Amino acid sequence: MASLLIFSAKGQAISMDLHEECGVFGVMAKHPEDVAGLVYLGLYSLQHRGQESCGIVVNDDGVFVSHKDVGLVGEVFSSSVLRSFPKGTMAVGHTRYGTTGGTNRNNCQPIEVNHRKGHMALAHNGNLSNAAELRSALEMNGAIFHTSSDTETIAYIVTQERLKAPSIEEALSRAMARLEGAYSLVLMSPQKLICARDPHGFRPLCYGLTPDGTWIIASESCALHAAGAEMVRDIEPGEILIFSKNGVESRREHCGKVRPRHCVFEYIYFARPDSVLDGVPVHSARIRAGECLAKAHPADADLVIGVPDSGLDAALGFSRASGIPYAIGLIKNKYIGRTFIAPDHRLDQVKIKLSAIEDVVRGKRIVLIDDSIVRGTTSRRIVELLREAGAKEIHMRISSPPFLHPCYYGTDIDSREHLIACRHTVEEIAEIISADTLGYLPAGELYALAGKDVYCQACFTGEYPTAVPSDTRKDRFERHLSEQ
């Protein structure tokens, strides 16, 4: 639960959600089976990574059968739709929140391509930092784009290389030499299922194996478990992994060329707490964030409560480190559909999404823990909700540093003018959100979350692992298409 407060020209507070790009999933079975059903289970577990659209492509002996649409996984894939898929040995799936491109059916993934050497279906998590340059070059050579997503740029480049390369994995390797930024990919050809992770390893990707020998690829380990698979390992940054009838092959020519830079906000907010990313349990990382917060910004209070869902683990860590009792003071309505809250009325509808437990908070001095001053509803409205329930004091603590810079790797933070921490001091922000005090996780404590120096924290520090894009607007492709 997080909200990013921005301000209109009239000084009115507006809520802006923070989102991550999407989730990818792939299946390769020994014999034809209901692979669409496995992908459905996986995408359901990855729903938190994208709630705008989703899609599944099944490989039925070289024939691709797909269904994609705008909506949640449970909305798009009814029982009748799932029954319409044939049995197959391979399938790929995707659930999307678009940081580049609008919400429309054309941008649904996986993207499918038919070319003279066969078919391809591609699902992508992340953002290319050189997407605009690549797309412009492709268009100058006659390429016609049908989406406003940079995933189509990847598909074009892989296809270009495939027409000259002896294999699809060699084509992907050559394409990776031209791509910059964040990309965790699952690619399906008629005979192979392939996954790849960019050399920095910005976005997570892992694979596992079911007891009957079915290989599963997923953005997070929680999705492997949902499909009945045990995790084997994470895909290494820069690695290409090929699944075929001959077994599993790893290509590592892009590994080790740059330092790993996993997105630290995966541990703070994006990933599910039951996932393990690059060997680090997300739940444990969030507990440590709360413990660091308690040491950096102690508070004299009666209770520690977390904002559901991603603030709960950090609240538990704060409680353990501070000795202040942990309590459940906010309840989230888990039955709100994604389409319920109209963007123009989010500040007025916090009470529909969250409820305060008055018997818990009344008359108490509260430490309120959230992952950031970001996500659906505003921190100010949450604080007001607790005050209306009778809270005596509210000391807000944030389990991440202030957002000061845009992200170009798949997180929907696109301009400094939309970031409250760029315009106000911590004390001013506390006043704006009506908190008695406010404390952020110190940037120097980020490495303590997982115990290693392998993170991208550019949104906090401005230190980017790649060149900053020449065109930084998130809607650059959408605007271009509308002008044609």
Disulfide bonds with the S-S distance in Angstrom:
none
